[in-house]
């Protein structure tokens, strides 16, 4: 079997295991949609590839996803290199997202975290800070959820062990989240 066929087969297996996540994805979309309709914001964070996914998703909400519509407030805590390095240097890398939740998060807002391993201490710290501030939380996890499992209001744990396949499945789920939410949002 070629690498292409092997990777495709692995991805198909992970995608075929996603249907049990439908109810939680719809719950996550309701939380995100309700927040935006109430004038609140979405905040995203993750490390590495998940940092890029965070920026990507914030863009989908602030710009548009499928249809032309007004912008909605969404921000990625992963895009300000000065802020990330200042917090990491002056405090600790564990605090890079939690301090941003403390600065920008308000009751009614939603923090959406993305981690393929569920073992990112800075993600767990952000979720804990969000809980203290009355910010709702949604986590996209992999590899059984790691020590982050149980820390968010809604969790979508992608089954599997391969980071790339988990990320691809998370991207699918994140895009479906956008589709569901965007259907509810006023165009103007």
Secondary structure, 3 states (H helix, E strand, C coil): CCHHHHHHHHHHHHHHCCHHHHHHHHHHHHHHHHHHHCCCCEEEEECCHHHHHHHHHHHHHHCCCCCCCCCCCEEECCCCHHHHHHHHHHCCHHHCCHHHHHHHCCCCCEEEEECCCCCCHHHHHHHHHHHHHCCEEEEEEEHHHHHHCCCCCEEEEECCCCHHHHHHHHHHHHHHHHHHHHHHCCCC
